[in-house]
Amino acid sequence: MRFGAGVLVPVVALVALLASACSSSGDGGSGGGNTSAASSPAGTSGKTTPSTATSTSTAPAKPAKKVHVSGYPDGSTVGVGMPIIATFDRKITSGVEFAKNTTVTVNGHPVNGGWYFEYSAKSSGHRMEAHFRMKQYWPAHAHVHVAFKLKGVSAGPGFVFDGKLSSLDFFTGARNVALVNDSTHHIIVTSDGVQKYDFPVSLGATATPTARGTKVIMEKGVSICMHGPGYDECGIKYTQRLTYGGEYLHAAPWNTSNINRGVDSSNGCTNLHPNDAKTLYDFLRIGDVVQYPNANGPAMTMGAGYGDWNVPWIQWRTGGAVPVA
């Protein structure tokens, strides 16, 4: 992802299509009228009069497949850029009823936001996911509550939600936004609108550029190895993941000279002096926003991480991979 940054075809409920006599049944049934002859009771003439009775058999509709939903984050404090992420163990075909039967509130008030669906990588352990965000970042220092009323709700023809997930609650911290300027080779961090830090950086070299756009911190502290021209380092400190593909904020003691000279020479990551990397590691949290308006790489995409803020709002409202209205 991809716990990164605009979300609509009618829902078809699963029904058994019962046809009239002598017609084929729906939902893949093999029905069709079966006709049999039966003898009527003897008449006064002492003769029997043949007659026919028609019966219709219809194959029973297959039971709907249940879809389990998991949600994140829950119970934690995150940055204002963190999307709500719902994951599905099956590929659903409609998000209309899902969107209708989920409610998101901030400090008890409904918000204007939307769900955006995408198919997940096989390695993720789930088949599909939906992200929820507002047009802008979450308010800072807020309580977000998500109510899911999904038991038996349609996920498209042949699918219903199992309804086991009922709610999520999380909190937002300060409005922390980091701006990484590839022209000045500096990262500037503001918190609730006040500048806190300004540190030199080295971004991706020409052959291994840094993605351009808005990213969100996905995880922190994972031990990783870094390989590139002139270095082969493991146990990298103060790592903060920004993409599934391996972009991080991290300490790069081997790259001190290029950081000081403002030379882009990393393998796509944002290299920092160790003390600066530790400062940002201690200060920033999962869900905080890191913007790269002029990095030298390709545009950040939704599936490259928590790339939600790179999707225009008008596109977000269409729902992505499945319709939501």
C-alpha positions in Angstrom: 0.0 0.0 0.0 -1.7 -0.2 1.1 -2.4 1.1 4.6 -1.7 6.3 -0.3 -3.0 11.7 -2.2 -11.2 11.9 -6.1 -15.5 7.5 -5.0 -20.6 5.5 -8.3 -24.1 1.5 -10.9 -27.2 0.2 -9.0 -26.9 -2.8 -6.6 -28.4 -6.1 -7.9 -29.8 -8.1 -4.9 -29.4 -11.8 -5.1 -32.8 -13.4 -5.9 -34.1 -16.7 -7.2 -35.7 -16.1 -10.5 -38.8 -18.2 -10.5 -40.2 -18.8 -14.0 -43.7 -19.6 -14.9 -44.7 -23.1 -16.0 -42.9 -24.5 -19.1 -40.1 -21.8 -19.0 -36.5 -22.2 -18.0 -35.5 -21.1 -14.5 -33.0 -18.3 -13.8 -29.7 -18.1 -11.9 -28.2 -20.9 -13.9 -30.9 -23.4 -13.1 -31.5 -26.3 -15.5 -35.3 -26.2 -15.1 -37.9 -26.4 -17.7 -41.4 -27.8 -17.5 -41.7 -31.6 -17.1 -45.0 -32.9 -18.5 -46.5 -36.3 -17.5 -49.7 -38.1 -18.5 -52.2 -39.2 -15.9 -55.5 -41.1 -16.2 -58.7 -39.5 -15.1 -61.3 -41.4 -13.2 -63.7 -43.5 -15.4 -66.6 -41.6 -16.8 -70.2 -42.7 -17.0 -69.4 -44.2 -20.4 -67.0 -46.6 -18.7 -64.1 -45.2 -20.8 -61.1 -43.3 -19.4 -60.2 -39.9 -20.9 -56.5 -39.1 -21.1 -55.5 -35.8 -19.7 -52.2 -34.1 -18.9 -51.0 -32.2 -15.9 -48.1 -29.9 -16.0 -45.5 -29.5 -13.2 -42.5 -27.2 -13.1 -39.3 -27.8 -11.3 -36.8 -25.0 -10.5 -33.2 -25.5 -9.4 -32.7 -23.9 -6.0 -30.8 -20.7 -6.0 -27.2 -21.0 -4.7 -26.6 -19.5 -1.3 -24.9 -16.2 -1.3 -21.2 -16.3 -0.5 -20.3 -14.5 2.7 -17.7 -11.7 2.6 -15.7 -10.9 5.7 -14.5 -7.3 6.3 -11.6 -6.2 8.4 -10.8 -2.6 9.3 -7.8 -0.4 10.1 -6.9 1.7 12.1 -8.6 0.9 15.3 -7.9 2.2 18.8 -4.8 4.1 17.9 -3.7 7.7 17.3 -2.7 8.4 13.7 -1.8 11.3 11.5 -4.4 13.4 9.6 -3.5 11.7 6.3 -4.4 8.2 7.4 -7.2 6.7 5.3 -9.7 4.3 6.8 -9.0 0.9 5.2 -11.5 -1.9 4.9 -10.2 -5.2 3.5 -12.3 -8.0 2.0 -11.6 -11.7 1.8 -13.5 -11.9 -1.6 -13.7 -9.7 -4.6 -17.0 -8.0 -4.4 -18.8 -6.6 -7.4 -20.7 -3.7 -5.9 -19.9 -1.2 -3.2 -23.3 0.5 -3.3 -24.9 -1.1 -0.2 -21.5 -1.1 1.6 -21.3 2.7 1.2 -25.0 3.1 2.3 -24.5 1.0 5.4 -21.4 2.6 6.8 -21.3 5.8 8.7 -18.2 7.9 9.5 -18.3 10.7 12.1 -15.7 13.1 13.5 -16.3 14.2 17.0 -19.9 12.9 16.7 -20.7 14.7 13.4 -21.2 13.0 10.0 -18.6 13.9 7.5 -18.6 14.3 3.7 -16.3 11.6 2.4 -16.3 8.6 0.2 -15.1 5.0 -0.3 -12.7 4.1 -3.1 -12.2 0.4 -4.0 -9.2 -1.4 -5.5 -8.1 -4.9 -6.0 -5.3 -6.1 -3.7 -2.0 -7.8 -4.4 -2.1 -11.5 -3.7 0.7 -11.1 -1.2 -1.5 -8.9 0.9 -3.6 -11.8 2.3 -6.9 -10.3 1.1 -8.6 -9.9 -2.2 -9.9 -6.4 -2.3 -9.8 -3.2 -0.2 -11.7 0.1 0.2 -10.3 3.3 1.5 -12.3 6.1 3.0 -11.2 9.7 3.2 -12.6 13.2 3.1 -11.9 15.8 0.4 -9.2 17.2 2.8 -7.2 15.7 5.6 -8.9 14.7 8.9 -9.2 17.5 11.5 -6.4 17.4 14.0 -6.9 16.2 17.6 -10.2 14.5 16.7 -12.1 11.3 17.4 -13.2 9.3 14.3 -15.9 6.6 14.6 -16.9 4.2 11.8 -20.1 2.2 12.1 -20.6 -0.8 9.9 -24.2 -2.2 9.6 -23.5 -4.9 7.0 -25.0 -8.2 8.2 -26.7 -9.7 5.2 -26.1 -6.7 3.1 -25.5 -7.2 -0.6 -21.9 -7.0 -1.9 -23.2 -7.6 -5.5 -25.0 -10.6 -7.1 -24.1 -13.8 -5.2 -22.4 -12.0 -2.3 -23.4 -10.8 1.1 -21.4 -9.3 4.0 -21.2 -11.5 7.2 -21.5 -8.4 9.4 -18.9 -9.4 11.9 -17.2 -6.0 11.8 -19.4 -3.5 13.6 -17.3 -0.5 14.3 -13.8 1.2 14.4 -12.6 4.1 16.5 -9.4 6.0 16.3 -7.9 9.4 17.0 -5.9 12.0 15.1 -2.9 13.7 16.5 -1.5 17.1 15.5 -1.6 18.1 11.8 1.9 17.1 11.0 2.9 17.7 7.3 6.4 17.3 5.9 7.3 19.0 2.7 10.4 17.6 0.8 11.7 20.1 -1.7 14.0 18.5 -4.3 15.1 22.0 -5.4 16.5 23.0 -2.0 17.1 19.4 -0.9 15.5 20.1 2.5 12.6 18.6 4.4 10.5 21.1 6.3 8.0 19.8 9.0 5.1 21.8 10.3 2.8 20.8 13.2 -0.6 22.5 13.5 0.6 25.1 11.1 3.9 25.9 13.0 7.3 25.1 11.5 9.1 22.6 13.7 12.1 21.2 11.7 14.1 22.0 8.6 16.8 19.3 7.7 18.9 18.6 4.6 18.2 15.5 2.6 19.4 13.5 -0.4 16.7 12.0 -2.6 16.8 9.4 -5.4 19.6 9.4 -8.0 18.6 9.7 -11.7 18.6 6.0 -12.2 16.6 5.3 -9.0 14.3 8.4 -8.6 11.9 9.3 -5.8 8.2 9.2 -6.6 6.5 12.6 -6.9 3.3 13.4 -5.0 1.7 13.0 -1.6 2.7 10.0 0.6 1.6 8.9 4.1 3.8 7.2 6.7 2.7 3.5 6.6 4.9 1.9 9.3 7.9 2.6 11.5 11.0 0.9 12.8 11.3 -2.0 10.4 14.8 -3.3 10.0 15.8 -3.1 6.4 18.8 -3.4 4.1 19.9 -0.7 1.6 21.9 -1.4 -1.5 23.3 1.1 -4.0 26.4 2.5 -5.7 29.2 2.4 -3.1 27.1 1.0 -0.2 25.6 -2.2 1.1 24.0 -1.5 4.5 21.7 -3.5 6.7 20.1 -2.6 10.1 19.2 0.8 8.9 17.9 3.0 11.7 14.9 5.2 12.1 13.0 3.8 9.1 9.6 5.3 8.2 8.0 3.5 5.2 6.3 5.6 2.5 5.7 3.1 -0.2 5.2 -0.7 -0.6 8.1 -0.6 -3.1 10.6 0.5 -0.5 10.7 4.3 -0.1 11.5 5.4 3.4 12.6 8.3 5.5 15.8 6.9 7.2 19.2 7.6 8.6 22.0 7.4 6.0 25.4 7.9 7.7 27.2 6.7 4.6 25.7 9.5 2.5 26.7 12.5 4.7 28.6 14.2 2.0 25.8 14.2 -0.6 23.3 15.2 2.1 25.4 18.2 2.9 26.0 19.1 -0.7 22.4 18.7 -1.8 23.2 15.9 -4.2 20.5 13.3 -5.0 22.2 9.9 -4.7 19.9 7.6 -2.9 18.1 4.5 -4.1 14.8 6.4 -4.0 14.6 7.0 -0.3 14.9 10.2 1.6 18.3 10.1 3.3 18.9 12.1 6.5 21.7 12.6 8.9 21.3 10.1 11.8 20.4 12.7 14.4 17.9 14.4 12.1 16.4 11.0 11.2 16.0 10.2 14.9 14.3 13.5 15.6 11.8 12.9 12.8 11.3 9.3 13.8 10.4 10.4 17.4 8.2 13.2 16.2 6.2 11.8 13.3 3.6 9.0 13.4 1.9 6.6 11.1 -0.6 8.5 9.0 1.4 11.7 8.9 1.7 13.4 5.5 4.9 13.6 3.5 4.7 15.7 0.3 7.1 15.5 -2.6 5.9 18.2 -5.0 8.9 18.2 -7.3 10.7 14.9 -6.8 12.5 13.6 -9.9 10.5 10.3 -10.2 7.1 9.2 -11.6 3.9 10.2 -10.0 2.9 8.5 -6.8 -0.1 6.3 -7.3 -3.0 4.9 -5.1 -1.6 1.4 -5.0 2.0 2.3 -4.4 1.3 2.9 -0.7 -1.3 5.0 1.0 -1.5 7.1 -2.2 -5.1 8.2 -1.6 -4.3 11.9 -1.8 -3.0 11.6 -5.3 -6.5 10.6 -6.6 -8.5 13.7 -7.7 -11.7 14.1 -5.6 -14.0 13.9 -8.6 -12.4 10.6 -9.5 -12.5 9.4 -5.9 -16.2 9.9 -5.8 -16.7 7.4 -8.6 -15.7 4.5 -6.3 -12.8 3.1 -8.2 -12.9 -0.6 -9.0 -16.7 -1.0 -8.2 -19.6 1.4 -8.2 -20.8 3.0 -5.0 -24.0 4.7 -6.2 
